[in-house]
């Protein structure tokens, strides 16, 4: 996307995108984790058999990682294989003048033993697509967490 007055200018972590004062701000890990805690639907992204998949899922934070419940299938396949995955969450105003996006990169794995299962089951994670909550648990390590927030005048 071309910018009206040349390339963006950075000033103390804030990027000014044009003369109309559109701001894009890089978020630190703490800010990203706080935003992740404000919502419960994200996108699980993985490469399964050389095919990229992106799936909407319910999630919750679990000991600073992402927790997803799943039925057997592609999400579980990625987790059981210990694959590196991407998890994305964003929110925007209806008029598109403000919003944020957080991207998590990390290894996914199925939670299947002892105390970790008990703790994960206790996390309040509701399903939106099915009446019964899936029983398989997937944990995505928050190895890399990046994000940005933007705002522009209406």
C-alpha positions as CSV (number, residue, x, y, z in Angstrom):
1,X,0.0,0.0,0.0
2,X,1.6,3.3,-1.0
3,X,1.7,6.1,1.6
4,X,0.6,9.6,0.7
5,X,3.7,11.3,2.1
6,X,6.5,8.8,1.6
7,X,7.3,5.9,3.9
8,X,6.1,5.6,7.5
9,X,8.1,7.5,10.1
10,X,8.9,5.9,13.5
11,X,9.0,8.0,16.7
12,X,9.5,6.2,20.0
13,X,7.8,3.0,18.8
14,X,4.9,4.8,17.2
15,X,4.6,4.7,13.4
16,X,2.9,7.8,11.8
17,X,1.5,6.5,8.6
18,X,0.1,9.7,7.0
19,X,-0.7,13.4,7.6
20,X,-4.1,12.4,8.9
21,X,-2.3,11.1,12.0
22,X,-2.8,7.4,11.6
23,X,-0.8,5.7,14.3
24,X,0.5,2.2,14.5
25,X,2.2,1.1,17.7
26,X,4.2,-2.0,18.3
27,X,3.1,-3.9,21.4
28,X,5.4,-5.5,23.9
29,X,4.8,-9.0,25.2
30,X,3.0,-7.9,28.4
31,X,0.6,-5.7,26.3
32,X,0.0,-8.6,23.9
33,X,-0.7,-11.1,26.7
34,X,-3.2,-8.6,28.3
35,X,-5.0,-8.3,25.0
36,X,-5.1,-12.0,24.6
37,X,-6.8,-12.2,28.0
38,X,-9.7,-9.9,26.8
39,X,-11.2,-12.3,24.2
40,X,-11.7,-16.0,23.6
41,X,-11.8,-16.6,19.8
42,X,-8.6,-16.8,17.7
43,X,-7.2,-18.4,14.6
44,X,-5.1,-21.6,14.8
45,X,-2.7,-21.8,11.8
46,X,-0.6,-24.9,10.9
47,X,1.0,-26.7,8.0
48,X,-0.7,-30.1,7.8
49,X,0.7,-32.4,5.1
50,X,2.1,-29.5,3.1
51,X,-1.2,-27.6,3.2
52,X,-1.7,-24.5,5.3
53,X,-4.8,-24.4,7.4
54,X,-6.4,-21.6,9.4
55,X,-9.2,-22.5,11.8
56,X,-11.2,-20.3,14.1
57,X,-11.1,-21.7,17.7
58,X,-12.1,-20.9,21.2
59,X,-9.1,-20.4,23.5
60,X,-8.1,-19.3,26.9
61,X,-4.8,-18.3,28.5
62,X,-3.2,-21.1,30.5
63,X,0.0,-20.4,32.5
64,X,1.0,-17.8,29.9
65,X,0.4,-20.2,27.0
66,X,-2.7,-20.7,24.7
67,X,-5.1,-23.4,25.6
68,X,-7.5,-24.9,22.9
69,X,-9.9,-27.8,23.3
70,X,-10.3,-30.0,20.3
71,X,-12.0,-33.0,18.8
72,X,-9.7,-35.4,16.9
73,X,-8.8,-33.9,13.5
74,X,-6.4,-31.5,11.9
75,X,-5.7,-29.3,14.9
76,X,-5.1,-32.3,17.0
77,X,-2.8,-33.8,14.4
78,X,-0.6,-30.7,14.4
79,X,-0.5,-30.7,18.2
80,X,0.2,-34.4,18.6
81,X,3.1,-34.0,16.1
82,X,4.6,-31.2,18.2
83,X,4.5,-28.8,15.2
84,X,5.4,-25.1,15.3
85,X,2.1,-23.3,14.7
86,X,0.9,-19.7,14.6
87,X,-2.0,-18.4,16.6
88,X,-3.6,-15.0,15.8
89,X,-6.2,-12.8,17.5
90,X,-7.4,-9.4,16.5
91,X,-10.2,-6.9,17.3
92,X,-11.3,-3.8,15.4
93,X,-13.9,-1.2,15.8
94,X,-16.9,-1.5,13.5
95,X,-15.9,1.6,11.5
96,X,-12.3,0.3,11.1
97,X,-10.7,3.3,12.7
98,X,-9.0,1.4,15.6
99,X,-7.9,-2.0,16.4
100,X,-5.1,-4.4,17.4
101,X,-3.6,-7.7,16.3
102,X,-1.5,-10.2,18.3
103,X,0.5,-13.0,16.7
104,X,1.8,-16.0,18.7
105,X,4.4,-18.4,17.4
106,X,5.2,-21.6,19.2
107,X,5.1,-25.4,19.4
108,X,1.7,-27.0,19.9
109,X,1.3,-30.2,21.9
110,X,-1.5,-32.3,23.3
111,X,-1.9,-32.1,27.1
112,X,-2.4,-35.7,28.2
113,X,-0.7,-36.4,31.5
114,X,-1.6,-36.0,35.2
115,X,-1.6,-32.7,37.0
116,X,-1.4,-30.6,33.8
117,X,-4.6,-32.2,32.5
118,X,-6.4,-31.4,35.8
119,X,-5.3,-27.8,35.7
120,X,-6.2,-27.4,32.0
121,X,-9.7,-28.8,32.5
122,X,-10.3,-26.3,35.2
123,X,-9.7,-23.4,32.9
124,X,-13.0,-21.7,32.0
125,X,-13.0,-22.4,28.2
126,X,-16.4,-22.5,26.6
127,X,-17.1,-23.9,23.1
128,X,-19.1,-21.8,20.7
129,X,-19.6,-24.3,17.9
130,X,-20.7,-27.4,19.7
131,X,-23.0,-28.2,22.6
132,X,-20.5,-30.5,24.3
133,X,-17.0,-29.2,25.0
134,X,-14.2,-31.1,23.2
135,X,-12.2,-33.2,25.6
136,X,-8.8,-33.1,24.0
137,X,-6.5,-30.3,25.1
138,X,-3.9,-28.5,23.0
139,X,-1.3,-26.2,24.5
140,X,0.5,-23.7,22.3
141,X,3.7,-22.3,23.8
142,X,4.0,-18.5,23.5
143,X,7.6,-18.7,22.3
144,X,7.2,-15.5,20.2
145,X,4.5,-12.9,20.9
146,X,4.2,-9.8,18.7
147,X,1.4,-7.3,18.2
148,X,0.4,-3.9,17.1
149,X,-2.3,-1.4,17.7
150,X,-3.5,1.2,15.3
151,X,-5.8,4.2,15.4
152,X,-6.8,6.9,12.9
153,X,-9.3,9.7,12.9
154,X,-12.8,8.8,11.6
